[in-house]
Amino acid sequence: MTQRRDSKFFVLLVSLCTTLLFSSGFVFLPFSTMRINMSLDEDAKVISLTDANGYHYIMGTFYEKNSSDLQTDIFIRKLNEDFSKQLYEIRYGGTGNEYLVDAAYQDGKLYLCGSTQSVDLPTTDDAIFSQAMGWGDGFIAVFDLEGEVQFSSYIGGDSTDFCSSFCIDGDQMYIVGTTWSEQFPITPDAFQKRLYGNTDAFYMQINLTPPTIEYSTYLGGSGEEFCEAICVYNDEPILFGRTSSRDFFLTQNSYNQSFNGGEWDLFLVSLSSGTPSYSTYLGGSRNDFASTMELSPQGLVYFTGRTYSSNYPITPDAFQLDLKGLSDGFISVFNTQTYSLEFSSFFGGDKTEYPESITFMGNTPIVTGRTFSEHQFPITPNALQKSFAGGWSDGFLFCLSSTDHSLTYSSFLGGNDRDSLDSIIWSGQPNQIVLSGRTMSSEIPTRLISYVLDQTENQMWNGFVMKYWLPIP
């Protein structure tokens, strides 16, 4: 594929200049000890991926520590199987700000999406949109495993747009996001052809060979929508987000036929040939926020978020029946075949939780995020870190039984400042996962890892990746 060459595409063949330390089944690698002097953006995730040969790809949004210009770009670092050597680094972006929101590995390629404010984002010759369209646009990009860009394109209309999540199925890319644009690229057969509110969600299907928009539609009511996640089951995309619209499109078989209250409710929509085959509100009497979603091997939809609603729908078998803090996290399981809520539970303590990622280790669901709760967060006896570390926030992870959704493992993971577990993947080995996240802590409890992080005098986020062994059956 012919590529547009740009100074933002380059590969740094540098070696890792730090030593990995092994403790209690972990491998811990702080990005800040590498040669590239950067700091992670506070609001952007760190994402880790592993290819079929066991190489690791760590990516996120950064700015230079020693620069007065806080412009953000995206980085990708490739590491060998045991994290002992950095093989390359790519930086992707223009003269404005870029934010990485989602990424995936499939069939020898890395797929990324997010948002950009650059008018000179490097795009390939076959880009769907090679120029910035509005005040801010979404983007999608594809890289091979050697760090070469294969495809890069703006996605957007005449105002502000961003891509939130995507799925890959062969040469098809299913993308969701949020748009303020009245001239967003919509196909003639769209279910909703115009912007109804101040912002609407959008759904777009792209054929990547060659890059073509197969289908694109708005989705929203007279209020605002933010679509956060997508998965595909039996060729039907399932969308998850939040809405303030009292007139959001609903199907007759919806779980909730009316808006539940507060400023925000959740929405869950399944599309068949671009038209909603199922659409429902979900939530309580106060604000509810969507975070992420994943499809189980059995075809059940697991989704997480946070809620201020004490009457958010909870099933009797929940491991936490009541709201403990001002807001708590939730995990819910929906059956799109019977249109029923299979399981739903709060999770949280005396303050606030932010779920970030969900994945499956075989049939076992695992959730990560960060918590501000010093007390009452549900922790199991087999936890590696049973208490809040004393900083501003700690990371957390928990596992549920694949049979009855009981809590089989739950632990804090953090140090003396701010910590977040942003991304999780199963390594493919029994009970072993790979975690990545951000920290401002100058120390991690020594029983977790015997390592002192790089200097944090500028109070900037540093990244990390670790292998974590789960003590569950």
C-alpha positions, 0 to 999 in steps of 0.5 A: 500500500502506498503511504503518505510519508510524514515526520510523525511516523518513525520508529525508534529502535532502542533497547530497554534500559531498565531491569525487570523485577519478578515478585509474587508472580508479577512482571512489572515494567514502568514506562518512565524508566525507558529512554523516551522522556514522556508523561501520560495524559491524565485522562487517557488509558494505557492499553496493552495488546499481545500478538500471536507470537507473544510480543507485546504492544503498549500504547497510550496518549502522551506529552513530553515531560520537559516541554512547555507545549502540552500537545498530546500524541499517541505512542506504540511500543513493541516489547519482546515476550518477556518484556526485557527488550523494547523493539521499537516505538512509533509516535502518531499524530499531527500538530494538534492533540490526539487521544487514543481511546480504543485499540485491538490486535487481529490477524497480524495488525494493530487497529486504533481509534480515537480523536484528533484536533490536528489539521495535518494528521498523517493519512494514507492515500486511500484514506476515507477522509484525508483532511480535517472536517470540523473542529475536531474529528475521529480517526482510525489507523491500522499498523502492521507489526513492524510499526508501518502504517497501513491505513490512516483516516479522519472520521467526522463532519463539520463540527466535533466528532470522536470515535469511542470503540470498534470491532473488527470482523475480517475486512469489516470495521464496526465503529461507534462514537459521538458527533456534534456534526450536522453534516456527518457522513451518513449513507442514504439507507441510514436509519436516522439521517439527521442530527436530532439533538446537540450531540448524537451517537453514530454507528459506522461500518467500514469495508477496509479493502478497499476503505469504503463506508458501507453504512453510517447512521446517527442514533439519538433523540432530542437530548444528547447521546454518547456511545461508549462501546460496541460488540458484534454477535451473530452479525448484529452490532450491539451499542452501549452508551448514555443518553439524556433524551426522553424520546430515544428510539425504543423497540416494543420489547425494550426492558425499560419503556421510559426514561428512568430519571436523572440527567443520564440513562444508559442505552443498549441497542442491537442493530439488524441490517442497520435498523434497531431490532432491540433498543432500551433504556436502562438505569435508575432515578439518578445519573448512570454512566456507561463505560465498557462492554464485552461479549462472553463466549456464550453470547451474553453481553457484559457491560460496566459503568458507574451509577449514582442511582440507588435503584439501579436494576440489581438482580437478587443474586448480586454480590453487592445489593446496595449502593455504598458511596456517592456513586458505585460501579456496576456490572450487568449481564444482558441476554440479547436473545431473550431480552432479559437482564441475567445478572446485575450487581453494584460494586464499590465502597464509600466513595467512587469507582471508575471501571475501565476494562472487561475481558474474559479468561476463558469463561471467567469475566474480569473487570479492572478500573480505579477506586477512590474508596478507602473503605467497604470496597468488596475484597476477597480473602485471597486478594494480593492487596487487601487494603487501600494503599493510602493514596488518592486512588487505587487500581482494582480488579475482580473476577466473577464465577462463570457459573453463578457470578459470585465474586471469586477474586477482588483486590486493590492494586496501588501505591501512595498516590494515584493509580488506575488499571486501564486495560486487561488481556488474557495471556492465554496461560492458565490464570495469567493476565496482562495488566496495564495502567497509570500511576503517580505513586512513587512506591508500590507496596513491596509485597506487590513489587520490589521496585521504586518508580521513576521520579514523580516530582512533576506529578505526572502519570507514568505507565506500567504493564505487569503479568498477574497470576490469579489465585482462582480455581 
